[in-house]
Amino acid sequence: MAKKGALVTGLLLTLLFVSQTAAAQQPGTDEAKVFVVGQVASPTALPLKESMTLTRAIAMAGGLLRDSKYDKVILYRALDKNQLRTCVSLKAISKRRISDVQLQAYDVIEVVRGECARPMCWDLSPGSDLPLRVIK
């Protein structure tokens, strides 16, 4: 069952990830959004009409599932044709050890089980093969 959930989350990430550069090349397309997937009550795409933090986006997606072990959040962000990835600890935010992350257009937030090994360390993945448009 866990493998099936991980596969579904991976597919959702692949389908939902949108490059900022692709959106900029398509004027008149849908408004900017952020995507919340993984272990939240209602995985969703949220319009980014005003500034939004990571914890607010998770709350708008119905909050975490009831299992208290969901502290790890993977944040994916497009940067030109590359993908940035970082791990954020919700416990660290709630204890004010780190500040809540301001989201940018087309960020993907994935809530997963576990703890962050290297919180707030950004990793760069050159030439991401993820899709460059939203599939509706």
VMD Tcl script that builds the backbone (N, CA, C; Angstrom):
set m [mol new atoms 408]
animate dup $m
set s [atomselect $m all]
$s set {name element resname resid chain x y z} {
  {N N MET 1 A 0.816 -1.184 0.000}
  {CA C MET 1 A 0.000 0.000 0.000}
  {C C MET 1 A 0.869 1.262 0.000}
  {N N ALA 2 A 1.985 1.222 0.754}
  {CA C ALA 2 A 2.877 2.377 0.819}
  {C C ALA 2 A 3.511 2.644 -0.540}
  {N N LYS 3 A 3.858 1.568 -1.264}
  {CA C LYS 3 A 4.459 1.736 -2.588}
  {C C LYS 3 A 3.467 2.391 -3.535}
  {N N LYS 4 A 2.191 2.009 -3.440}
  {CA C LYS 4 A 1.171 2.580 -4.303}
  {C C LYS 4 A 1.021 4.070 -4.018}
  {N N GLY 5 A 1.028 4.450 -2.731}
  {CA C GLY 5 A 0.927 5.862 -2.355}
  {C C GLY 5 A 2.108 6.659 -2.861}
  {N N ALA 6 A 3.303 6.087 -2.764}
  {CA C ALA 6 A 4.499 6.772 -3.244}
  {C C ALA 6 A 4.458 6.935 -4.760}
  {N N LEU 7 A 3.952 5.921 -5.446}
  {CA C LEU 7 A 3.837 5.984 -6.897}
  {C C LEU 7 A 2.842 7.065 -7.304}
  {N N VAL 8 A 1.707 7.122 -6.622}
  {CA C VAL 8 A 0.703 8.136 -6.933}
  {C C VAL 8 A 1.257 9.527 -6.669}
  {N N THR 9 A 1.951 9.706 -5.555}
  {CA C THR 9 A 2.553 11.004 -5.250}
  {C C THR 9 A 3.574 11.378 -6.313}
  {N N GLY 10 A 4.396 10.432 -6.719}
  {CA C GLY 10 A 5.385 10.699 -7.766}
  {C C GLY 10 A 4.737 11.096 -9.080}
  {N N LEU 11 A 3.647 10.408 -9.426}
  {CA C LEU 11 A 2.930 10.754 -10.657}
  {C C LEU 11 A 2.296 12.135 -10.556}
  {N N LEU 12 A 1.729 12.448 -9.393}
  {CA C LEU 12 A 1.150 13.780 -9.205}
  {C C LEU 12 A 2.211 14.854 -9.336}
  {N N LEU 13 A 3.374 14.616 -8.743}
  {CA C LEU 13 A 4.460 15.591 -8.865}
  {C C LEU 13 A 4.847 15.783 -10.317}
  {N N THR 14 A 4.960 14.700 -11.034}
  {CA C THR 14 A 5.344 14.783 -12.436}
  {C C THR 14 A 4.299 15.534 -13.242}
  {N N LEU 15 A 3.023 15.275 -12.974}
  {CA C LEU 15 A 1.960 15.931 -13.724}
  {C C LEU 15 A 1.768 17.390 -13.345}
  {N N LEU 16 A 2.057 17.752 -12.100}
  {CA C LEU 16 A 1.755 19.094 -11.633}
  {C C LEU 16 A 2.893 20.088 -11.742}
  {N N PHE 17 A 4.133 19.617 -11.858}
  {CA C PHE 17 A 5.270 20.527 -11.862}
  {C C PHE 17 A 5.249 21.405 -13.116}
  {N N VAL 18 A 5.355 22.696 -12.925}
  {CA C VAL 18 A 5.267 23.638 -14.034}
  {C C VAL 18 A 6.465 24.565 -13.991}
  {N N SER 19 A 7.113 24.757 -15.099}
  {CA C SER 19 A 8.268 25.650 -15.170}
  {C C SER 19 A 7.822 27.102 -15.291}
  {N N GLN 20 A 8.473 27.997 -14.570}
  {CA C GLN 20 A 8.155 29.415 -14.663}
  {C C GLN 20 A 8.436 29.934 -16.072}
  {N N THR 21 A 9.449 29.439 -16.692}
  {CA C THR 21 A 9.783 29.921 -18.024}
  {C C THR 21 A 8.740 29.495 -19.041}
  {N N ALA 22 A 8.184 28.321 -18.893}
  {CA C ALA 22 A 7.154 27.872 -19.825}
  {C C ALA 22 A 5.900 28.715 -19.668}
  {N N ALA 23 A 5.552 29.053 -18.445}
  {CA C ALA 23 A 4.373 29.880 -18.206}
  {C C ALA 23 A 4.581 31.275 -18.783}
  {N N ALA 24 A 5.794 31.779 -18.667}
  {CA C ALA 24 A 6.085 33.114 -19.193}
  {C C ALA 24 A 5.999 33.134 -20.712}
  {N N GLN 25 A 6.242 32.007 -21.357}
  {CA C GLN 25 A 6.199 31.927 -22.809}
  {C C GLN 25 A 4.778 31.786 -23.331}
  {N N GLN 26 A 3.807 31.570 -22.426}
  {CA C GLN 26 A 2.423 31.355 -22.843}
  {C C GLN 26 A 1.541 32.443 -22.244}
  {N N PRO 27 A 1.544 33.653 -22.820}
  {CA C PRO 27 A 0.729 34.720 -22.255}
  {C C PRO 27 A -0.745 34.370 -22.324}
  {N N GLY 28 A -1.490 34.839 -21.326}
  {CA C GLY 28 A -2.923 34.598 -21.309}
  {C C GLY 28 A -3.308 33.239 -20.761}
  {N N THR 29 A -2.347 32.451 -20.264}
  {CA C THR 29 A -2.675 31.147 -19.708}
  {C C THR 29 A -3.181 31.312 -18.288}
  {N N ASP 30 A -3.473 30.219 -17.644}
  {CA C ASP 30 A -3.991 30.242 -16.288}
  {C C ASP 30 A -3.106 31.055 -15.359}
  {N N GLU 31 A -3.738 31.514 -14.281}
  {CA C GLU 31 A -2.999 32.288 -13.282}
  {C C GLU 31 A -1.967 31.419 -12.583}
  {N N ALA 32 A -1.033 32.081 -11.942}
  {CA C ALA 32 A 0.021 31.384 -11.213}
  {C C ALA 32 A -0.589 30.551 -10.091}
  {N N LYS 33 A -0.029 29.382 -9.860}
  {CA C LYS 33 A -0.524 28.474 -8.833}
  {C C LYS 33 A 0.636 27.846 -8.082}
  {N N VAL 34 A 0.324 27.302 -6.922}
  {CA C VAL 34 A 1.233 26.421 -6.202}
  {C C VAL 34 A 0.489 25.108 -6.020}
  {N N PHE 35 A 1.232 24.028 -5.908}
  {CA C PHE 35 A 0.635 22.697 -5.842}
  {C C PHE 35 A 1.021 22.025 -4.538}
  {N N VAL 36 A 0.035 21.476 -3.835}
  {CA C VAL 36 A 0.267 20.787 -2.571}
  {C C VAL 36 A -0.139 19.326 -2.758}
  {N N VAL 37 A 0.816 18.420 -2.586}
  {CA C VAL 37 A 0.567 16.990 -2.784}
  {C C VAL 37 A 1.147 16.203 -1.614}
  {N N GLY 38 A 0.896 14.933 -1.614}
  {CA C GLY 38 A 1.446 14.069 -0.575}
  {C C GLY 38 A 0.462 13.855 0.546}
  {N N GLN 39 A 0.959 13.859 1.763}
  {CA C GLN 39 A 0.178 13.474 2.932}
  {C C GLN 39 A -0.602 14.648 3.526}
  {N N VAL 40 A -1.466 15.240 2.705}
  {CA C VAL 40 A -2.382 16.282 3.152}
  {C C VAL 40 A -3.802 15.790 2.914}
  {N N ALA 41 A -4.767 16.415 3.592}
  {CA C ALA 41 A -6.157 15.964 3.493}
  {C C ALA 41 A -6.707 16.077 2.078}
  {N N SER 42 A -6.403 17.166 1.377}
  {CA C SER 42 A -6.936 17.385 0.025}
  {C C SER 42 A -5.855 17.931 -0.895}
  {N N PRO 43 A -5.058 17.062 -1.512}
  {CA C PRO 43 A -4.047 17.562 -2.449}
  {C C PRO 43 A -4.711 18.467 -3.497}
  {N N THR 44 A -4.080 19.599 -3.777}
  {CA C THR 44 A -4.746 20.585 -4.614}
  {C C THR 44 A -3.765 21.545 -5.269}
  {N N ALA 45 A -4.274 22.300 -6.233}
  {CA C ALA 45 A -3.561 23.432 -6.826}
  {C C ALA 45 A -4.219 24.684 -6.267}
  {N N LEU 46 A -3.416 25.598 -5.739}
  {CA C LEU 46 A -3.939 26.819 -5.136}
  {C C LEU 46 A -3.516 28.027 -5.962}
  {N N PRO 47 A -4.451 28.933 -6.244}
  {CA C PRO 47 A -4.060 30.148 -6.969}
  {C C PRO 47 A -3.156 31.008 -6.098}
  {N N LEU 48 A -2.149 31.570 -6.697}
  {CA C LEU 48 A -1.192 32.402 -5.972}
  {C C LEU 48 A -1.475 33.863 -6.331}
  {N N LYS 49 A -2.532 34.408 -5.717}
  {CA C LYS 49 A -2.942 35.780 -6.007}
  {C C LYS 49 A -2.234 36.780 -5.109}
  {N N GLU 50 A -1.790 36.344 -3.958}
  {CA C GLU 50 A -1.076 37.193 -3.010}
  {C C GLU 50 A 0.025 36.369 -2.385}
  {N N SER 51 A 0.837 36.979 -1.541}
  {CA C SER 51 A 1.924 36.217 -0.946}
  {C C SER 51 A 1.348 35.090 -0.082}
  {N N MET 52 A 1.993 33.956 -0.145}
  {CA C MET 52 A 1.528 32.774 0.578}
  {C C MET 52 A 2.749 32.047 1.135}
  {N N THR 53 A 2.597 31.551 2.350}
  {CA C THR 53 A 3.677 30.784 2.968}
  {C C THR 53 A 3.406 29.294 2.810}
  {N N LEU 54 A 4.432 28.526 3.071}
  {CA C LEU 54 A 4.336 27.076 2.977}
  {C C LEU 54 A 3.283 26.525 3.942}
  {N N THR 55 A 3.291 26.980 5.191}
  {CA C THR 55 A 2.329 26.452 6.161}
  {C C THR 55 A 0.904 26.862 5.820}
  {N N ARG 56 A 0.736 28.045 5.269}
  {CA C ARG 56 A -0.612 28.465 4.867}
  {C C ARG 56 A -1.131 27.600 3.721}
  {N N ALA 57 A -0.272 27.290 2.756}
  {CA C ALA 57 A -0.686 26.443 1.633}
  {C C ALA 57 A -1.093 25.049 2.128}
  {N N ILE 58 A -0.334 24.504 3.075}
  {CA C ILE 58 A -0.669 23.191 3.635}
  {C C ILE 58 A -2.010 23.262 4.359}
  {N N ALA 59 A -2.239 24.337 5.105}
  {CA C ALA 59 A -3.516 24.509 5.801}
  {C C ALA 59 A -4.668 24.613 4.806}
  {N N MET 60 A -4.457 25.313 3.700}
  {CA C MET 60 A -5.501 25.461 2.686}
  {C C MET 60 A -5.781 24.146 1.968}
  {N N ALA 61 A -4.846 23.204 2.035}
  {CA C ALA 61 A -5.040 21.880 1.446}
  {C C ALA 61 A -5.634 20.914 2.473}
  {N N GLY 62 A -6.167 21.440 3.553}
  {CA C GLY 62 A -6.829 20.604 4.555}
  {C C GLY 62 A -5.931 20.170 5.692}
  {N N GLY 63 A -4.676 20.587 5.678}
  {CA C GLY 63 A -3.756 20.226 6.742}
  {C C GLY 63 A -3.159 18.846 6.550}
  {N N LEU 64 A -2.287 18.494 7.474}
  {CA C LEU 64 A -1.604 17.195 7.431}
  {C C LEU 64 A -2.559 16.071 7.773}
  {N N LEU 65 A -2.240 14.889 7.299}
  {CA C LEU 65 A -2.983 13.718 7.737}
  {C C LEU 65 A -2.739 13.518 9.221}
  {N N ARG 66 A -3.537 12.749 9.868}
  {CA C ARG 66 A -3.514 12.647 11.331}
  {C C ARG 66 A -2.251 12.009 11.910}
  {N N ASP 67 A -1.459 11.358 11.118}
  {CA C ASP 67 A -0.230 10.737 11.605}
  {C C ASP 67 A 0.778 11.831 11.967}
  {N N SER 68 A 1.256 11.834 13.183}
  {CA C SER 68 A 2.141 12.899 13.659}
  {C C SER 68 A 3.545 12.823 13.068}
  {N N LYS 69 A 3.854 11.801 12.311}
  {CA C LYS 69 A 5.202 11.640 11.763}
  {C C LYS 69 A 5.406 12.410 10.455}
  {N N TYR 70 A 4.389 13.139 10.005}
  {CA C TYR 70 A 4.523 13.923 8.783}
  {C C TYR 70 A 5.057 15.305 9.127}
  {N N ASP 71 A 6.372 15.440 9.153}
  {CA C ASP 71 A 7.027 16.708 9.461}
  {C C ASP 71 A 7.841 17.195 8.274}
  {N N LYS 72 A 8.163 16.314 7.378}
  {CA C LYS 72 A 9.080 16.606 6.278}
  {C C LYS 72 A 8.294 17.110 5.062}
  {N N VAL 73 A 8.716 18.255 4.553}
  {CA C VAL 73 A 8.091 18.820 3.367}
  {C C VAL 73 A 9.187 19.041 2.329}
  {N N ILE 74 A 8.989 18.506 1.149}
  {CA C ILE 74 A 9.919 18.716 0.046}
  {C C ILE 74 A 9.332 19.830 -0.815}
  {N N LEU 75 A 10.123 20.861 -1.046}
  {CA C LEU 75 A 9.688 21.986 -1.859}
  {C C LEU 75 A 10.471 21.962 -3.167}
  {N N TYR 76 A 9.747 21.896 -4.277}
  {CA C TYR 76 A 10.348 21.914 -5.612}
  {C C TYR 76 A 10.075 23.278 -6.228}
  {N N ARG 77 A 11.103 23.876 -6.825}
  {CA C ARG 77 A 10.962 25.200 -7.422}
  {C C ARG 77 A 11.696 25.213 -8.754}
  {N N ALA 78 A 11.050 25.770 -9.779}
  {CA C ALA 78 A 11.672 25.891 -11.098}
  {C C ALA 78 A 12.583 27.099 -11.130}
  {N N LEU 79 A 13.731 26.947 -11.762}
  {CA C LEU 79 A 14.678 28.042 -11.956}
  {C C LEU 79 A 15.230 27.898 -13.366}
  {N N ASP 80 A 14.738 28.716 -14.271}
  {CA C ASP 80 A 15.038 28.586 -15.694}
  {C C ASP 80 A 14.677 27.170 -16.130}
  {N N LYS 81 A 15.640 26.409 -16.626}
  {CA C LYS 81 A 15.347 25.034 -17.051}
  {C C LYS 81 A 15.792 24.027 -16.010}
  {N N ASN 82 A 16.141 24.509 -14.836}
  {CA C ASN 82 A 16.594 23.642 -13.760}
  {C C ASN 82 A 15.527 23.551 -12.678}
  {N N GLN 83 A 15.710 22.605 -11.797}
  {CA C GLN 83 A 14.796 22.418 -10.688}
  {C C GLN 83 A 15.575 22.524 -9.380}
  {N N LEU 84 A 15.080 23.357 -8.474}
  {CA C LEU 84 A 15.637 23.443 -7.132}
  {C C LEU 84 A 14.774 22.596 -6.212}
  {N N ARG 85 A 15.409 21.982 -5.223}
  {CA C ARG 85 A 14.696 21.121 -4.286}
  {C C ARG 85 A 15.279 21.354 -2.903}
  {N N THR 86 A 14.393 21.472 -1.898}
  {CA C THR 86 A 14.853 21.581 -0.528}
  {C C THR 86 A 13.894 20.841 0.394}
  {N N CYS 87 A 14.370 20.563 1.573}
  {CA C CYS 87 A 13.570 19.913 2.599}
  {C C CYS 87 A 13.290 20.945 3.689}
  {N N VAL 88 A 12.048 20.994 4.138}
  {CA C VAL 88 A 11.650 21.941 5.166}
  {C C VAL 88 A 11.010 21.156 6.312}
  {N N SER 89 A 11.394 21.484 7.529}
  {CA C SER 89 A 10.826 20.850 8.715}
  {C C SER 89 A 9.704 21.714 9.274}
  {N N LEU 90 A 8.495 21.157 9.345}
  {CA C LEU 90 A 7.370 21.900 9.904}
  {C C LEU 90 A 7.569 22.157 11.404}
  {N N LYS 91 A 8.231 21.218 12.092}
  {CA C LYS 91 A 8.509 21.430 13.516}
  {C C LYS 91 A 9.447 22.609 13.714}
  {N N ALA 92 A 10.446 22.739 12.860}
  {CA C ALA 92 A 11.381 23.857 12.967}
  {C C ALA 92 A 10.677 25.191 12.727}
  {N N ILE 93 A 9.716 25.207 11.816}
  {CA C ILE 93 A 8.945 26.429 11.575}
  {C C ILE 93 A 8.092 26.749 12.794}
  {N N SER 94 A 7.402 25.735 13.332}
  {CA C SER 94 A 6.518 25.986 14.482}
  {C C SER 94 A 7.297 26.407 15.728}
  {N N LYS 95 A 8.535 25.943 15.861}
  {CA C LYS 95 A 9.374 26.341 17.003}
  {C C LYS 95 A 10.190 27.596 16.701}
  {N N ARG 96 A 9.944 28.203 15.533}
  {CA C ARG 96 A 10.602 29.442 15.096}
  {C C ARG 96 A 12.120 29.314 14.969}
  {N N ARG 97 A 12.585 28.090 14.663}
  {CA C ARG 97 A 14.014 27.907 14.391}
  {C C ARG 97 A 14.358 28.358 12.975}
  {N N ILE 98 A 13.386 28.227 12.076}
  {CA C ILE 98 A 13.529 28.742 10.711}
  {C C ILE 98 A 12.257 29.511 10.378}
  {N N SER 99 A 12.361 30.431 9.440}
  {CA C SER 99 A 11.171 31.192 9.059}
  {C C SER 99 A 10.347 30.399 8.050}
  {N N ASP 100 A 9.065 30.694 8.039}
  {CA C ASP 100 A 8.147 30.058 7.090}
  {C C ASP 100 A 8.546 30.489 5.685}
  {N N VAL 101 A 8.541 29.578 4.752}
  {CA C VAL 101 A 9.020 29.826 3.392}
  {C C VAL 101 A 7.947 30.555 2.584}
  {N N GLN 102 A 8.331 31.659 1.937}
  {CA C GLN 102 A 7.436 32.351 1.016}
  {C C GLN 102 A 7.428 31.585 -0.299}
  {N N LEU 103 A 6.249 31.266 -0.776}
  {CA C LEU 103 A 6.126 30.486 -2.006}
  {C C LEU 103 A 6.201 31.382 -3.228}
  {N N GLN 104 A 6.617 30.774 -4.327}
  {CA C GLN 104 A 6.660 31.439 -5.622}
  {C C GLN 104 A 5.755 30.690 -6.570}
  {N N ALA 105 A 5.424 31.333 -7.675}
  {CA C ALA 105 A 4.548 30.717 -8.668}
  {C C ALA 105 A 5.102 29.368 -9.107}
  {N N TYR 106 A 4.229 28.398 -9.162}
  {CA C TYR 106 A 4.497 27.050 -9.653}
  {C C TYR 106 A 5.378 26.209 -8.728}
  {N N ASP 107 A 5.494 26.597 -7.466}
  {CA C ASP 107 A 6.160 25.737 -6.487}
  {C C ASP 107 A 5.317 24.491 -6.270}
  {N N VAL 108 A 5.981 23.377 -6.012}
  {CA C VAL 108 A 5.299 22.123 -5.677}
  {C C VAL 108 A 5.727 21.750 -4.262}
  {N N ILE 109 A 4.738 21.545 -3.404}
  {CA C ILE 109 A 4.973 21.196 -2.003}
  {C C ILE 109 A 4.544 19.743 -1.835}
  {N N GLU 110 A 5.473 18.894 -1.395}
  {CA C GLU 110 A 5.160 17.486 -1.164}
  {C C GLU 110 A 5.391 17.166 0.310}
  {N N VAL 111 A 4.317 16.803 1.012}
  {CA C VAL 111 A 4.415 16.431 2.417}
  {C C VAL 111 A 4.665 14.932 2.487}
  {N N VAL 112 A 5.748 14.540 3.169}
  {CA C VAL 112 A 6.119 13.125 3.268}
  {C C VAL 112 A 6.418 12.757 4.710}
  {N N ARG 113 A 6.511 11.473 4.960}
  {CA C ARG 113 A 6.832 10.965 6.290}
  {C C ARG 113 A 8.331 11.098 6.534}
  {N N GLY 114 A 8.690 11.444 7.757}
  {CA C GLY 114 A 10.099 11.467 8.123}
  {C C GLY 114 A 10.586 12.825 8.572}
  {N N GLU 115 A 11.896 12.935 8.715}
  {CA C GLU 115 A 12.537 14.164 9.149}
  {C C GLU 115 A 13.535 14.605 8.087}
  {N N CYS 116 A 13.831 15.866 8.063}
  {CA C CYS 116 A 14.778 16.420 7.094}
  {C C CYS 116 A 16.210 16.151 7.541}
  {N N ALA 117 A 16.988 15.561 6.674}
  {CA C ALA 117 A 18.400 15.339 6.978}
  {C C ALA 117 A 19.175 16.642 6.844}
  {N N ARG 118 A 18.859 17.429 5.822}
  {CA C ARG 118 A 19.540 18.710 5.582}
  {C C ARG 118 A 18.488 19.791 5.334}
  {N N PRO 119 A 17.841 20.279 6.385}
  {CA C PRO 119 A 16.777 21.262 6.174}
  {C C PRO 119 A 17.290 22.559 5.554}
  {N N MET 120 A 16.506 23.085 4.639}
  {CA C MET 120 A 16.744 24.353 3.954}
  {C C MET 120 A 18.042 24.399 3.160}
  {N N CYS 121 A 18.542 23.256 2.741}
  {CA C CYS 121 A 19.672 23.199 1.817}
  {C C CYS 121 A 19.102 22.951 0.425}
  {N N TRP 122 A 19.303 23.883 -0.476}
  {CA C TRP 122 A 18.748 23.766 -1.822}
  {C C TRP 122 A 19.658 22.914 -2.697}
  {N N ASP 123 A 19.073 21.956 -3.393}
  {CA C ASP 123 A 19.792 21.129 -4.357}
  {C C ASP 123 A 19.332 21.527 -5.755}
  {N N LEU 124 A 20.265 21.594 -6.685}
  {CA C LEU 124 A 19.954 21.956 -8.060}
  {C C LEU 124 A 20.011 20.717 -8.936}
  {N N SER 125 A 18.934 20.484 -9.686}
  {CA C SER 125 A 18.897 19.384 -10.650}
  {C C SER 125 A 18.848 19.992 -12.039}
  {N N PRO 126 A 19.955 19.939 -12.779}
  {CA C PRO 126 A 19.957 20.551 -14.106}
  {C C PRO 126 A 19.084 19.793 -15.089}
  {N N GLY 127 A 18.432 20.545 -15.966}
  {CA C GLY 127 A 17.668 19.950 -17.055}
  {C C GLY 127 A 16.603 18.982 -16.609}
  {N N SER 128 A 15.715 19.415 -15.755}
  {CA C SER 128 A 14.635 18.558 -15.265}
  {C C SER 128 A 13.803 18.015 -16.414}
  {N N ASP 129 A 13.441 16.757 -16.351}
  {CA C ASP 129 A 12.620 16.133 -17.387}
  {C C ASP 129 A 11.134 16.213 -17.082}
  {N N LEU 130 A 10.763 16.961 -16.053}
  {CA C LEU 130 A 9.363 17.059 -15.702}
  {C C LEU 130 A 8.628 17.885 -16.732}
  {N N PRO 131 A 7.316 17.684 -16.885}
  {CA C PRO 131 A 6.555 18.406 -17.899}
  {C C PRO 131 A 6.573 19.916 -17.666}
  {N N LEU 132 A 6.387 20.657 -18.720}
  {CA C LEU 132 A 6.454 22.093 -18.636}
  {C C LEU 132 A 5.083 22.753 -18.736}
  {N N ARG 133 A 4.013 22.001 -18.537}
  {CA C ARG 133 A 2.677 22.578 -18.548}
  {C C ARG 133 A 1.787 21.780 -17.621}
  {N N VAL 134 A 0.698 22.393 -17.222}
  {CA C VAL 134 A -0.251 21.725 -16.344}
  {C C VAL 134 A -1.172 20.864 -17.195}
  {N N ILE 135 A -1.390 19.655 -16.772}
  {CA C ILE 135 A -2.325 18.761 -17.454}
  {C C ILE 135 A -3.625 18.802 -16.674}
  {N N LYS 136 A -4.699 19.251 -17.313}
  {CA C LYS 136 A -5.974 19.403 -16.609}
  {C C LYS 136 A -6.851 18.178 -16.790}
}
mol reanalyze $m
mol bondsrecalc $m
mol representation Tube
mol addrep $m
